[in-house]
Amino acid sequence: MLLCPAFYDGAPASGVCRRLLWDTADGVPIYADIGISTGAYQHFSLAAALLRIAEIAPSAEILSLGRHSLLAPANARVIELSGLPFTVHGPFLHFEFGSRSSRLHRAALDEHRRQLAAAAELGAALYVVHPDLQHRFRGYDRRVVRSLEGAFEELALLQEESGVAIAVENLPFVKHTHFRAPGDLDLKGLGLALDVGHAAVTGTLHEWLDTHGRDLRHVHLHDNDGCVGCDQHLALGRGVIDAAPVMAAARAAGASVVLEHKSEHEVIESLVHLHERGLIERAVR
């Protein structure tokens, strides 16, 4: 199966795709030490998305939304049959999870509980949670912080019971979240899912890498222009982010790394970028 979208239309492949496809003796190479989010394949069934990912990477991250929800019985069977190691990005739920309404907050926590149970049953290695996104941010609100940190305590118990590591992701919403920089929240024993692109938007990437290596469990890797509102999920090398120190920090911490893009073309371009810089290696088949 050829991976460049242009091939499906009968058009010539881009330069990036040509280099990737021609520079291999046995078809499409698999790259080690990197996972790929199904977010790049949201218009595919989960079965097709995992099949495509398995051709180029040793693991996947399942974005449990819509057609890719872990709670769909057909998807559970697909995951079991694929045999592909995977992490899970839980439903975003950040409006409800950080809500001042106890009812909405509890409903979001219960949804994460169901998703985590499914993830554990299917053998997920890690589960990612978004914290809060405020519709109208009025500044630091201790009530929201107490609510989130209380939820993290509950999730920490579920982490222990399920055996699935849980990591909380920093967000890019500069004036609308309580978790954009180190020290904003006490994760209560959960890990950090460092979204590199989000950190570039909030101007905190170096701070995260310098101060939170011990908490780092997972990395979402993509690029952007580094400005507020620029969470573009570009291919690596297209924006301001240097992947080298990120990969070094992830390896030092033993953290997993996932490419988080919006299209397969961007995934392939990022793989080529990382390989050409010596940041990932081609796996032995």
N, C-alpha and C positions, 0 to 999 in steps of 0.2 A: 504494500500500500504506500503510495507517495503522499508526503505530508504537506506539501506546499499547496495552498488553496488555489493558486493559479492553474495548477494542473487539471483541476476539476472542470475548468472552463475551456481547456484546450489551449490556454495562453502560455507563453514562455514563463518559466520560473524566474523569480527574482535572483539577483546575484547572491544573496545570502543563502537562498534555498539551493542554488546550484552548487555552491561550495560545500554545503552540508551533504548533499546527496552524492556528489561525485567523489568526495574525499573519503571513500570507504570501499572496502573490498567486497563486502557482502550485504550491501543495501544500507538501510538507515542505521547509524550507530546508536548504541545506548550509552548514556553518560552517567557516571557514578556520582554518588554523594549529593544528589539533588532530586527533589520531588517536583511535581507539577500539579497545580490546582485545576480542578474540573471547571473552574470559572471561565477558562478559555474555551470551553466546549458546552456552554449552557444551552445551545440550540441543538445539541446532540442528545440522544438517550444516554443514560449513565453507562450502559453496556458499551456503546460506541466510544464514549469518552475514555473509559478505562482501557479499552483496546488500543486507542491511539496513544495514550500516555505510556502504556507498557512497551511500545515500540521504541521509545526514546529516553525513558527514565526508569529507575528501579522502584519508584514509589509514587503515590498520588496523594493529593489532599482533596477529599470530597467536600464540596461546598453544599451543605445539606439544605438546599432550597429548591422549590419547584420540582422539576423533573428529576432532580438528583437527591430528593429527600431520603434520608435513611429510614424513615418511618413507612415508606412505601414497600409492601411485601415483595413486589417484583424486584426492587432495587436491592433488598437484602439478599435475595438469591443470586443476583448478578455479582455482588461483592464477594460472596462465598465462592462462586465459580471462577472468578478472575484470579484468585490467589495472589493478587498484587498487594504488597504492604501499603498501608494507608494511614493518614491522619484525617481528622474531621474538623471542618470549620462549622461550628454550630450556626443556626439561624441568627441573623444579626440582632433582632429584638432590642436594640439599644434604646429606642424610645421608651419601651416598657420596662426594661431591666433597670434603668436609672430613673424611673418615674417616681414622683412624690406620692403617687397613689399606691397604697399598699396592695390593693386588689390587682392592679396591672403589674406591679413588681412581682407579686407572688405567682401570677399566671406565667410570666416570663421565666421565672426560676423553675416552675414545674415543667415547662416545655424543655428547658435545658436538661432537666432530670430525665425526661423520656428519651431525648436524643442521646444522652450519655449512656443510658441503659442499652440502647440499640447499638451504639458504637462499641461498648464493651462486649456485647454478645457476638459482634462480628469480628472482633479482634483488632480494633483501632489502637494505634500506638499513642495517640494524643488527641485532645479535644480542645479547640480554641473558642474562647468566649469574648464577645465585645462587651465593654462596660456601658457607659451612658452616652446618649446624645439628647441634649435638651432642645426642645422646640424654641424656647425663649430663655436664653441663659442670663441669669441675673447675678452672675458672679459665684464665687465659692459658696456652696450650700452644704452645711454640715449634715443636714438631714439626708441628702443624696449620698454623701460619703458614708454615713452610718449604714444606710440601706445596702449599698454596694458591698461594703466590707462584711456586713452580716451575711450577705449571700455568698461571698467568697468563703466564709467559714463553713457554711453548709456544703458548698462544692468541694471543699477540702476533705470533708468526711466522705463524700461520694467518691472522690479521687482514691482515697484509701480503700474503700469497700470494693470499688470496681477494678482497681489496678490500672486504670487509664489516667495518664497524666493530664492535668488541665492547665492551660496557659491563658492569660488575659492579654488582650491585644491593645497596644496604645493606638489612639485615634487621631485623625488629622483636623478635627473640628476645633480650631483655635479658641473660639469663644463659646463653644457649645458642649464641652465635655469636661469631666473631672479627671481624665487620665490621658494627658498628652506629654507629660515630662516625668522624669524620675522623681520619686518621692510624693507624687500626687495621691496615691492610694497605697494602703497596706494590703498586699495580696494574700495575706493570711495562709501562707504555705503553698499557694499556687505558683506556677512559673510565669515567666514573662514571654509572651509572643511578640517579638519586636518586629513591627511593620516598618521596614526601612523607608519606604516611600512616605508613610505618614510622618515619620520622624523628620524627614527632609522638609516637609511642609511646615512643621512647627518649629524648625530650627533646633531640634534637640538630638540629632543623630549622634554627634560626637559625645554628648553627655550620656546618652544611653550606653554607648559602647565603652565609655571610660568607667562608669559607675555600677553597671548592673550585670557584669559578666557572670557573677555567681548565680543569678536568678534566671539567666537566659536558657530557655528550653527549646525555642522554636523561632524561626525567622521567615517573614514574608519578604521576598526580594523582587523589586521592580524599580523603575526609574520615573522621574518627573522633573519639572522645571524648578522645583524648590520654592514655589511661591504659594501663598494662601489661596486655596481653591484649585490648586494644580495637582490633585491626586489622580494623575492621568494613567498610571499603570503602564508606562511606556516600556519598550524593550530596553535592556541594559545598554548603556553607552549612548543613549539618546538624550539624556538629561544631565543632572548635576551630581549624581551619586557614583561614588567610587566603590565598586563591589569588593575590592581586595581586602580592606580592613574589616568589612562585614563578614566575609567568609573566614578570615583569620579568627575573629571573635567567636563565630559559631563553632568552629572546630575546637578552639581552646575550651569552650564550655560544653562540648559534646551535644550541641543543639542541632536539631534537624533544620533543613533549609528547603523552602518551597518557592518556586517561581509562581507569581500571582499576576497573570495577565488577562486581557480581555479577548485575545485571539490566538490561534495556533501560530500564526506567522510571527507574532511577538515572542512567543515561547521559543521558537526555533532560533530567532535572531539572538535572544539572550543566551541560549545554549552555545551558539557559535562564539559570542563575545566572551563568555566565561572560559571556554576551551582555548580560544586563541590567546587569552591572557594567562593561561596556565592555572586557572582557579578551579577547574574540574577536569577530570580525566575520562577518557573513553573506557567503558567497562569491557572486560574480556567476556566474550559470549561463550 
